[in-house]
């Protein structure tokens, strides 16, 4: 049973939570967020889709040749593709994914 003394004591303590969305926590330095892709740097080698353990990258063709398409609804954010890309065309961000109602918006081309 909580006594009035304990209730008053806890009333003046520092909050254990934050007031989201007014206050936001910065992600840690090791946080793995959304992927971004810069087509001008891509040489179409296909290493990224070959090493993806979640099969979240498929190969597509455009006027410049082969290029990856990232399916973020399948991505496990291991970022192996970021590490293996020889031209650094795939970049990792610290952005969290947003809620979407349509899976087609989760494709990075």
C-alpha positions as CSV (number, residue, x, y, z in Angstrom):
1,X,0.0,0.0,0.0
2,X,1.4,3.4,-1.0
3,X,1.6,5.9,1.8
4,X,1.0,9.6,1.3
5,X,4.7,10.2,2.1
6,X,5.8,7.9,-0.8
7,X,3.4,9.5,-3.2
8,X,4.7,13.0,-2.4
9,X,8.3,11.8,-2.6
10,X,7.7,10.3,-6.1
11,X,5.8,13.4,-7.3
12,X,9.1,15.4,-7.1
13,X,11.3,12.8,-8.7
14,X,12.7,13.2,-12.2
15,X,10.5,11.6,-14.9
16,X,11.6,8.2,-16.1
17,X,10.1,8.8,-19.6
18,X,10.3,11.5,-22.2
19,X,7.5,13.6,-23.6
20,X,7.3,12.3,-27.1
21,X,7.1,13.8,-29.8
22,X,8.2,17.1,-28.2
23,X,11.3,15.5,-26.9
24,X,13.2,13.1,-29.1
25,X,16.1,10.7,-28.4
26,X,19.0,10.8,-30.8
27,X,19.8,7.2,-32.0
28,X,23.1,5.7,-30.9
29,X,26.1,5.8,-33.1
30,X,25.7,2.1,-33.9
31,X,22.0,2.5,-34.9
32,X,21.3,1.0,-38.4
33,X,18.6,3.0,-40.1
34,X,17.1,3.2,-43.6
35,X,19.2,2.7,-46.7
36,X,19.7,5.3,-49.4
37,X,21.0,4.7,-52.9
38,X,22.9,7.0,-55.3
39,X,22.4,5.7,-58.9
40,X,25.2,7.8,-60.4
41,X,27.8,5.9,-58.3
42,X,26.5,2.4,-59.0
43,X,28.4,0.3,-61.5
44,X,25.8,-2.6,-61.6
45,X,28.2,-5.2,-60.3
46,X,25.4,-7.1,-58.4
47,X,27.4,-7.8,-55.3
48,X,24.7,-6.2,-53.1
49,X,21.9,-8.5,-54.2
50,X,24.1,-11.6,-54.1
51,X,25.1,-11.1,-50.5
52,X,21.7,-10.0,-49.0
53,X,20.7,-12.7,-46.5
54,X,17.0,-11.5,-46.5
55,X,16.7,-11.4,-50.4
56,X,15.6,-7.8,-49.9
57,X,17.5,-6.6,-53.0
58,X,16.5,-7.5,-56.6
59,X,18.3,-6.6,-59.7
60,X,16.6,-4.4,-62.3
61,X,17.7,-2.8,-65.5
62,X,17.4,0.8,-66.7
63,X,19.0,2.9,-69.4
64,X,22.3,2.8,-67.6
65,X,22.4,-1.0,-67.1
66,X,21.8,-3.2,-64.1
67,X,21.0,-1.6,-60.8
68,X,19.6,-2.8,-57.4
69,X,16.1,-2.2,-56.1
70,X,15.8,-2.4,-52.3
71,X,12.7,-3.9,-50.8
72,X,12.7,-2.3,-47.3
73,X,9.7,-4.4,-46.2
74,X,12.0,-7.4,-46.3
75,X,15.2,-5.7,-45.2
76,X,16.7,-6.8,-41.8
77,X,19.0,-3.8,-41.7
78,X,22.2,-5.9,-41.5
79,X,23.9,-3.4,-43.9
80,X,26.1,-6.0,-45.5
81,X,25.2,-4.4,-48.8
82,X,26.6,-1.0,-47.6
83,X,29.9,-2.7,-46.6
84,X,30.3,-4.7,-49.8
85,X,29.5,-1.9,-52.3
86,X,32.8,-1.1,-54.1
87,X,31.7,2.4,-55.1
88,X,29.8,3.3,-51.9
89,X,26.6,3.9,-53.9
90,X,24.6,2.4,-51.0
91,X,24.6,4.5,-47.8
92,X,23.3,3.9,-44.4
93,X,21.4,6.6,-42.6
94,X,20.4,7.0,-39.0
95,X,16.7,7.7,-40.0
96,X,14.1,5.4,-38.6
97,X,11.5,4.0,-41.0
98,X,8.1,5.7,-41.1
99,X,4.8,4.0,-41.0
100,X,3.3,3.4,-44.4
101,X,0.0,2.0,-45.7
102,X,1.4,0.8,-49.0
103,X,4.4,-1.5,-49.4
104,X,5.3,-0.1,-52.8
105,X,6.5,3.1,-51.0
106,X,9.1,0.9,-49.2
107,X,11.2,0.5,-52.4
108,X,14.5,2.4,-52.8
109,X,15.4,2.7,-56.5
